[in-house]
Amino acid sequence: MLSRSAKGVSGLVGLGLLASSTTVALAGPPPAAFEALEGESLVDDRLSLLNGPKGCWEVEGDAMYAWESTATGTTRGTHHFVGKLTGGAWHDVASWSLGDTEIGVRGETTTVYAHGERRFQPLLARWEGDDGDLPNRIAPLIAGLGRDLRGKAVANELTWDDARDAALLRLVQPFGDGRNASTTSVVARYPNGGNAADWVVASIKGPISYNDASTVRIDRAHVELYGRLVEGQPFPNGEVVRIDLTIGRDHLRIDQSIAYRSIRPCGLPT
């Protein structure tokens, strides 16, 4: 891990390629400013944050969403939800609408309460089930972005953020598949130079697609997951997904933010 005594380093350190190893090693002899390092590697452990904490956890939160379509109008709302995280996957999720507003292309407005519908797709962990109630294959797109966010990097750089007392690992990551695939920069933050990330963010510039679906194209996207460390283990605080996409002649903008309000071990008395 990076030593706290390495604070104040503002230079950029080039790192070797990530193939099958999960350890990011300093390439070549470290510069003089890094002589105080306790070791010469930083474990690239984004998965501890992206997959959720180990064990079984009861999660409660709020999901805010907005879908804007040139063809059908705008739908936005907030859903409160509860569920369980076990082994990096969601189970037993239930949600309640706090109010959903549907605005047609001519401005007509309707308020509904879509209780029981899942109008959000978490980046956190795996979703083992159907695509919920998101329109136009949005759920598989978000799932694809989350899967690629966990993928292996092809090149990376390391800096020290003195203001935040943290190491910043910049990764060049592939996103998409088939004929429309691209690479983008992913940044992961490691407080105190430790081996557990508390923030992972990527801004993707398209066009990219998944499952070679040329009629569904992501033009640009921003994905972000942030949390806190508790005894060295990251716990999620929230996440953000923003996607601009094209489906045929329709252009859509997807905005989703999830706040994780409570995470507690399974089985504790209420």
N, C-alpha and C positions, 0 to 999 in steps of 0.2 A: 504494500500500500504506500501511497505518498505520505511522507512525513509532514507534520504540521510545521516543522522547521524549514520546509521548502517554500513557505509563504513569500509573496513578493516577487515571484518569478513571473515575468510578463512575456518572455519569449515563447515561441512555438517549438514544440519538439516533434519531429517527424517519427512516425511509428511504422513498424512493419505490417505486412498484410495479415489479415485474419483468415486462416484457412479452416482447419478443424479445431484449432486451439481456442480456448475461451480466455486466454491470458494475453493482454496487450503489453508487449515488451518494448522498452525504449530501444530504438534502433541505433546501434553504434555506441561509442562512449558518451555518457551524458555530459552536457556542458557544465562549466564550473558552477553555475548557479544551482545545478541539481546534485552537487556532491553531497548535500545533506540528506539525500533520500535514504530511508531505511532499507528500501529494496528498489529494484529497477523494473518493477512491473505493476500494473493496475489490472485487477481482474474485471473483465467486462461483464458485470452482472446486472444487466437491465431486466432480466427475466424475473428477479425477485419482486420488483415493483409491478411489472406488466402482468404477471401471472397471479398476483395476490399472495398474501401470507400463507405459510404452510399450516396445515391442519384444517379444522372445520370452524367456520366463522359465520355468524349471523350478521347480515348487512342491512342497513336501512339508509335510504337516501332519496334525493329528489332529482328527477331528470327533466330538463327544460329543452324544448325542441321547437324548431320552425322549419317548415318546408315551403319554399317559394317556387312556383311553377308558372312559366309563361302561358301554359295551356290550361291549367285548372285553377290557378289562384294560390292563396296562401293558407296554410294551416299551422297554428302554433298553440302551445300549451305547456302545462307542467304536470308531471305524474309523480306521485309518491310511491315508493316501492320497498318491498322487503324480499330477502332471499338468502340463500346460503352459498358460501364459497367453500368448496372442498376439492382438494387436489388440483387447483388451478382451473376449476370449472364451476359454472353457475348451476344451481339446482333450486327447485321449489320457489320460483319467483312469482310474486303477486304484485299488482299495481293498481292504484286508484287515481283517477283524474282529479286534478284541482281546478279544472276548467280548460276547455279546448275551444279556440276560436277559429272558425272557417270563413275565409273571405274569398268570394268568387271573383272572376276576372272583371265583372261589372261592378264590383264593390259591395255586393250583397253579403251581409254578415250573419252568421249563425253561431250560437254558443252551445256546445254539447259537453257532456260529461262521459267520456269514453272509459268508464270503469272496466277493468279487466283486460283492456287492450294494452299491448306493449308497443308504444310508439317511440321506442328508443332502442339502441343497440350498443352495449358497453364495449369499449376497447379493453377494459380490464378483464383478464382471464378468458376462458373459452365459453362460448354459448352453445350448449348441447341441446338442440331442439329446433323448432321451426323458425321462420324468419319474422315471426311476430306480425304486427299490423303496420309495418312501414311500407310505403308504396314503392313501386317501380324498382324493385331489386336493390333498395338502399341498404338493407341489412347485410346481404352478401358483400357489398362494396366495403362497408365499414369493417366487416369481419376480415376481408382481404387486406385492408390497410393495417389492421391490428396484427395479422399473421406476419406480414412483411416487416412490421416494426420489430418483431422478435427475431428476424432472420439474421444471417451471418453477414458481417460487413466485409467490404472489399478493400478498404483503405481507411486510415484514421489518423487523427492528430490529437495531441494532448496539450492543454493549457492549464494554468493555475489562475483562478479567480480570487484575487486577494480580498476584494470587498466582501465576497460571500464565503471566504475560507473554504473553498471547494475546488476539486479538480473537474474540468470540463472535457469530456471525451467526445470528439467529433468523428462521426462514422459516415462513410459513403455507402448507402444502402440501396439495393435494388427494390423497386416497387412495380407491381403489375406483372402480367405475363402475356404470352402469346406475341402477337405482332406489335402490340402497344405496351411496351415496358420502358421504364426509365430508372435513373438513379437520382438520389437526392441526399442531402446532408441531414443526419440525425445527430442531435446533441443530447448527451446524458450527463447529469450532474451528480458528483460523488462528494457529499459533505466531508470535510476534514481529510479528503484524500482516501477515504475508506473504500471498501469493495461493494457497497450497496448504494444504488442510485436512488435519489428521491425525486427526480424530474427527468422525463424523456420527452423530446419534442421533435417534430419533423414538419417541414413545409414542402409539399410535393408539387412540382410543376409538370403538368401533363403534356400531351395526352397519354393516359394509361388506361388499361382495361383489365378485367379478370375473366378467366375462362374463355379468352379469345372472343369476347362479346363486343364486336366492333360497333354495334348499335348503341351500346352503353359506354360512354367515354367520360372519364374523370379529367376535367380540364385543369383543375388545381385543387389542392387539399391541404389542410392544416390539422395535425393530430397532436395531442398533448396529454400527458398523464403526470400528475404530481402527487406527492405524498409526504410522509414524515417518517423518521426513523424512531423506532421504539426498541431499545436494547439491541441496536444494530439491525433490526428487521424492518424493512419498509412496509408501511401501511398506506393505502391510497386515501387521499383527501378529495380528489376530483379529477375530471378529465374534460377535454374540449375536442370536438370534431367539427370541422367546417369543410364542406365539399361543394365545388361548382362542377356540374356535370351536364352532359348533353345526351339525351335519349331521342334519337331520330331528329325531329324538328323542335323538340321541347328542350328548354334550358331550365335547369333546376339549381337552387341553392339550398343546401342543407346546413343548418346550424344546430348543434346539440351540445349541451353541457350537463354534466352529472356531478352532483355534490354528494359525497359519501358522508352521511351525518353520524352514523354509529356503526362500529364494528366490534363485536364481542364474541367470545368463544361460544360455540354451540352448547346448548344444554344448561346454561346458567339460569337460575330462577329469575323470573321477572319481578 
